[in-house]
Amino acid sequence: MSFYKIGTCDYCDEENQILRPSPFMVDMSSMMCEYCWNETKKEYMNSNGEYIPDSDSRKEEYKELTSNLVNISPSYLKSISINAFKHPDNLNGKIVGIEYVTPKGLDKRLCYKVQWWDIEDYIPVSDVEKGIYKIVDTIS
């Protein structure tokens, strides 16, 4: 599993960011973007001299992710197949990230993290390649 991922920062809600786990022990499950990380690093250094490493401290893994980063926002998924999820209001889902997901009982797969107004889900990239969904640039 990658140390970094692409998604929405749990601290500033900025989408399509490279994230890493929070440096706070009480908030270990949260993910933080580079901007929030650097601001936290400065605050800790100025308040009590505590050192927090650079956001890209795992240089090779960080460089690999940034070289593969594609600006996918604002892009939406449109349901094409009758087997695809369709929002009750017929809205397309907004792509807010991409990450590896391991569904229960299945193999790990690369998925788009998609948000509809009231629903969040992961759609396998392979479903787009198969034509079940189509990437579009409008919400409806």
N, C-alpha and C positions, 0 to 999 in steps of 0.2 A: 504494500500500500504506500502511496506517495505521501510524503510529509506535507507537501504543498497541494493546493487544489484551486480550481477556478470557480468562483461563485459570488455570493453576496456577503459582504462584511457584516458580522454580527454586531459591530460597534457603530458604524456610520451608515449602514444599509446601502452602500454604493455597490452596484451590480457589476458583474463581469470583471472581477478583480482577482489577482493572484493572492491567495490567502494562506496563512499558516496558523497553527494552534496558538491560542492566547498564551502569554507568558504568566498569567495569573493562575496560581494553583487552584483557587476556588472556582475558576471559570475555564477549566481545561477543555471542555467540550466545545467552546466557542472558537470561531475562526476570525482572524484579524487581517485586514489589508495592510499593505506596506505603509501607507500614510499614517494610519492609526498606530501601527507598530512604532514608527519613528517618533511620533508625538509622545507616546508612552515612554519610549526610551529616554527622550529629553527630560520629561517630567520626573522620572525616577532618578536620573543622574543629578538633576538640580535640587531635588528635595532631600534625598538621603545618600547620594553618591553610589547607589546600587547600579551595577552594570548589567544591561540587557544586550545580548549580541545583535548584530545587524539582521535585518529581516531576511536577507539572502545568505544567511550563514552557512547553509548547505549549498554552496556555489554551483556544483555540477547539476544537481537536481533542479535548482532554481533556473539556471541558464537553459536547461532542456525544456522546461515548462514555458518560459518566456519566448523561446524560439518557435514553439508550437502554438502560441496564443494567437487566436484569430478574433477579430472584433465581431462577435455574433449578436451584438445588441444594436439597434432594436430589430430583432428577427423573431418571427412567429412560426409556429407549426400549425398547419392546416390539415384537418382530417380528410383523407382521400378515400380510404377503404371503408366499407360498411362495418368492418371489424375494429376500426379505430375508435378511440374515445372521442365523443363529441360533447362539448359543453352544452348545457340546456339552452343557453342564449345564442348558440351557434358562433361563439367567439373563437378566434384562434388563440392558442396558448403562447405566451411570451417566453422565449428562451432566455434564462437568466444565468446559466452556467453549463458546464460539461464536466462530468466526473465518472469514475468507475463505480459501479454499483453491483453488489452481489445479492440478487433476490433469493429468498428462502428456497432452498432445494435446487437452485440453478447456478450456472457458472457466472463468474464475474464478467461484466460487459460495460462498454462505454455507453453512457447515456446523456441525453440532453436533460437538464433540470428545467422543467417547464412550469410556469404559473399561469393559471387562469385567475380571474378575480378572486374566487373563493376556494380554489383547489390548487395544490402543488403536487407534481408527479414527475417521475423519471421515464423518459421515452428512449428506448434503445436506438442508437445511431443506425443500427441495422434495419430498423423499421422504416426509417427515412429512405435508406438505400433500396429497400424492397418496394417502395412506392405506397406504403400504408399512410405515411404523412409526407407533406411537402413543406419545405422552408419557404416562407413568403415574407414580405415586408410590411404587411398591414394586419391590424387586429381583427378585421372582419372581412 
